[in-house]
Amino acid sequence: MMDYPPRHNANGHTWHHPDCELTYIILYGSNEMTEMMRQMMNVPTTTPRMPAWRAKLSSEEISEILAFIKTMWTPEQQRAQTQITQQVC
């Protein structure tokens, strides 16, 4: 859970975030939340940041990336993340 960059599998915390937030991070890169996490975890300033992919990936490609990441989660995590997405997005 305290890995940086974060794991996207069942041992990570990506499944705690709704699709709209994950999509935003893919599109626009690191944001205030990721910067806050970097500071909290004392991540070296030389560690790369998530780049913005909005000019390089289509909506379909982003959906496919999220679908792939979700294959690494447990069924319970998938259900919980679906509920979070429905509530937030």
C-alpha positions, 0 to 999 in steps of 0.5 A, spaced: 500 500 500 505 504 501 509 503 494 511 508 490 509 508 484 502 505 487 501 498 485 495 497 481 494 490 483 490 487 488 495 489 493 495 496 491 489 501 492 487 503 485 481 499 486 479 504 492 478 510 486 472 511 481 473 510 474 472 518 473 478 519 477 483 514 474 481 517 467 482 524 470 489 522 472 491 518 466 489 524 462 492 529 466 497 526 470 499 527 477 494 532 481 494 535 488 492 528 491 498 524 488 503 530 490 500 530 497 501 522 497 508 523 494 510 528 500 506 523 505 511 517 503 517 522 502 518 520 495 524 522 492 523 528 488 527 525 482 522 520 482 518 520 475 511 523 476 505 520 472 505 524 465 499 526 462 496 522 456 490 526 453 493 528 447 496 520 446 490 516 448 483 515 446 477 514 450 477 507 448 484 506 449 483 509 456 477 504 458 481 498 455 487 500 460 482 501 466 479 494 464 486 491 464 488 493 471 481 491 473 483 484 471 488 484 477 483 485 482 479 480 486 472 479 485 470 483 491 475 489 490 471 489 483 464 489 486 467 495 491 470 499 485 464 498 481 459 501 487 464 507 488 464 509 481 456 509 481 456 513 487 461 518 485 462 519 477 
